[in-house]
């Protein structure tokens, strides 16, 4: 069975999230794949999650500038679609990046 593109992006985002504490390089790779696929499928919710995952992975690798760019882009999308839960998650991620930045 092949996964639908929508399901595949969800799986990539979940893998990125799960690998965050185990292997942040893998987490970043999965997030980048999810970001590409979410943009191809025009899925703003998946793109928000992919950018947030990517920001978390980059931040954990002491690349806070890149991390903030990704999470701020996710926040912009969340604001554009009026997704308050995603807005809150993005703001939380931004706070953590500032807290732990190099």
Order of alpha helices (4+ residues) and beta strands (2+ residues): alpha-alpha-alpha-alpha-alpha
